[in-house]
Amino acid sequence: MSQSSDRLKRIVQTVAVALLMAGAVEGMWRAEMLRWADNYVSDRWQYLTEPVSQADLPVVLIAVDDESLIEIDDPMVFWGPHLGHAIDNLRANGSSVVGIDLGFPVSGEDWLHENVFSDELLEAATNIQNAPALDAAIMKTRTWDMPFRATLYQGDVVMVVLVNPKEDREQPCIVPMNEFGKMLPSAQSNMGYANLGEDSDAVIRRFYPIVLPELPGQEVDPSVRKRYACPTLHFSTVLALRHLKHDFEANSWELPKRTLTRGEHPPIAISYAGPRDTFPSIPFWKVARGELSEQERVMIRDRIAIIGTTYLGAHDLWMSPYDRFHADSRERMPGFEVQANAVTTMVNGLTITEPQPIWRGVLFASMGLFFGLVFSFASMRPSALIALLQAGAWPIAGFGIYSEYQLVLPTASMGFLGLAAFGAVYAVRFAGEERERQFLRQVFSRYVSDEVVGEILNSPQGLGLGGVSREITILFSDIRNFTTISEKLEPEEVVEMLNEYFSRACPHILENRGRVDKFIGDAVMAVFGAPVYQEDHARQALRAAMGMSKECDAFKSWMRERFPDRDLPEFDIGVGIHTGPAVAGNIGFERVTEYAVIGDAVNTASRLEGLTKKLGVRMVLSRQTLLAAGRGIHTGESIEVSVKGRAEPVEVLEFISMNTMTLEMDRPLLTDPGSDEPPPDA
């Protein structure tokens, strides 16, 4: 496969893996498996953001706190008059609208009627002497909440309503203090749903500005809606529209930086002004009694006033992005302060946006492709460093984008995508490289031993172009009288003979950590000490030569049995072994390479093999090989020969075996085969 096609294949694999990872991350995000991490990061951004100045907040909180419970010692069921006085005082001090985020299951009047002045109790009290006093008491209980009802009727008060959570209900909304709700001029402009939708991690991050009380798949009869006076706007939406003096009969409302349209509306992210107690707050008892300081009067003027609970034991507490970092749940944000943040988000035109699903998908896909390409062509260590750095850099970059543009990017998911892309790409790369290693192992194992194959594949130099100069041992072997044998056999039979012989002889080369460099007709060239260097390369070559010699003797019988009537010459081989410096490496160009050994040692080994027939011996080695092999080499007679291209002659010795340490330095030299002189007597 060419390099360009290999690169194209890698790119295609990268695109496929990147898109698969991007799709997986998008699916995990939608399944809330990753969104919680993004929410945690964005919550931390809000936590690090400087709170909004109280002067810029359009809401003042009127807190029913522990101090108010002490100052107003009436049970809260009898707080109707106090609420009426508080609303009157807020109105007198310039509040634009008053929101009551309180829920009483029953009014004081109803409670007295049910528990003190019921018809049964009055009948039992007919013998009471002071009937006029009794009548006065009864009249007082029936007018107890008159101040509250009167101020509600004036129309600048907004009360909370809850969506009925029961699926089998006829009443789609729950109106706390229902008899008071009837005093409000309009359900649409004086009531609003106070429901706060929690995310899966119980944090309040958004609200629905327009709420339809129908449950999914369930329609509510219009007459039922009219009878129970169910509104369609959220509590904070009604307060914001009243503060901005909008017409509630309109079909849409233009607010700062957003437009609300009547009907279903997507949720709005709450831009929190700060942690708990960021908004200006006044104790309820001071407002109810009118005991306000000048500073507190200024705090009320032109602001939305929301009455809610903060006393110890109040259950209207919610987790905001700030509060999730507090261990004490009592530090969570009161419900009316969450509503104040929602109102401020709309009145001040604050926006926190997230990418639309399609753009989030595009972001995941593009980043997946980027990471995939980087990890596909970079080495593992830089890729791992990039994967780790990007996972930490995304939240930091996201905080800068959030601070500047109020855009919440899925940075935690992006960091996870980078890590997932790294793992996936390298899993594919390792799988492909393992397949390639297996292929190379199969190919190289035909030329070198499995041990040498492993060392080649693990070599950091790989298979790049270039060579290394080192001392190695070269073995040349060919078949005697091959020309004559070839003339008497068919070409197919010649190939059969060569394959049979090489299949017997060459394993001895591989077993001794050698490499079959090439086949040259009937000759075979083997290299020891390259591409993986071994200290005992000379001895390995001699062991391989001995094994080949034994196979030669055994192969003679095969030749006689296979070709009995061909009058073939006796099968024999010649082996020449030389040790010397050579350059071993890959030669060629980027598309075609060949591992080769080049140098004088190769030429000399080839010449030595050619001498075996003239010397009448099967195996010879050079003095350099003998010295490199060490002790225990049994040699025969020796001779000095001149090799073409070498200035100095080469001493050649007959190689017999490796069973003894015989090294007879004083043996007489054989006659140079190139001379006419007969060899001297041994």
Secondary structure, DSSP 8 states (H G I E B T S, - for coil): --HHHHHHHHHHHHHHHHHHHHHHHHHHHHTTSSHHHHHHHHHHHHHHS----GGG--EEEEEE-HHHHHHS-S-GGG-HHHHHHHHHHHHHTT-SEEEE----SS-HHHHHHHHTS-HHHHHHTTT-S-HHHHHHHHHHHHTTTHHHHHHHHTS-EEEEEEE---TT-S--EE-SSHHHHTTSS-HHHHEEE------TTSB--EE-SB-----TT----HHHHHHHT---BBHHHHHHHHHTT--TTSSEEEETTEEEESS----EE----SSTT-S-EEEHHHHHHT---HHHHHHHTTSEEEEEE-STT---EEB-TTGGG-S-GGGSEEHHHHHHHHHHHHHTT---B---HHHHHHHHHHHHHHHHHHHHHS-HHHHHHHHHHHHHHHHHHHHHHHHHH-B---HHHHHHHHHHHHHHHHHHHHHHHHHHHHHHHHHHTTTB-HHHHHHHHT-TTTT-BEEEEEEEEEEEEEETTHHHHHHHS-HHHHHHHHHHHHHHHHHHHHHTTEEEEEEETTEEEEEES-SS--TTHHHHHHHHHHHHHHHHHHHHHHHHHHSTTS------EEEEEEEEEEEEEEEEETTEEEEEEESHHHHHHHHHHHHHHHHT-SEEEEHHHHHHH-S--EEEEEEEE--TT-SS-EEEEEEEESSS----TT--B---TTSSS-----
